[in-house]
Amino acid sequence: MRRRSLFSLFAAVAVTACAHPVTPVAEGPSMSWGLTESPDENKLAYGEMGTDNVIVMLACQPRSGEVLVTLVEHEARAAPALTLQAGRASSKRRAEAQPDMMTGGYLIEAATPATDPALERFRHGDALSVRVGGRRTQLPAADDQGRRFVESCRGA
């Protein structure tokens, strides 16, 4: 009886794990957050420094109150939604997919307020995850760069 219960438990855990695959994101010297600030636009991107290899980009016009989140995706998603999560805060936004000629994949884009609860947790040093459909991309915290970026995007 106990063996059947354990098997059922393991089966349930395995099915749950398959339902939301996590895309591992390489960390180390080649992948990191990079902040670019200008009077017209601020960008915080996670990718390989000095290249066009970007996984996620957050962009805003300073003090606009809105952030554009862009995820590089390999598959087309019909009427996608994009979910941001940091700490226990999450928010789901309507997104649009556009072909990305550089990678052959797609750019999934969604706008969110600079006061988004997940961005607030990210600003305070929590790691950020971006989910589209059943695929979740986990990113490390951006510490001071994340704080500076989110604060620069807030409305005047």
Secondary structure by P-SEA (a helix, b strand, c coil): caaaaaaaaaaaaaaaaaacccccccccccbbbbbbbcccbbbbbbcccccccccbbbbbcccccbbbbbbbccccccbbbbbbbcccbbbbbbbbbbbcccccbbbbbbbbccccaaaaaaaabbbbbbbcccbbbbbcccaaaaaaaaaaaccc
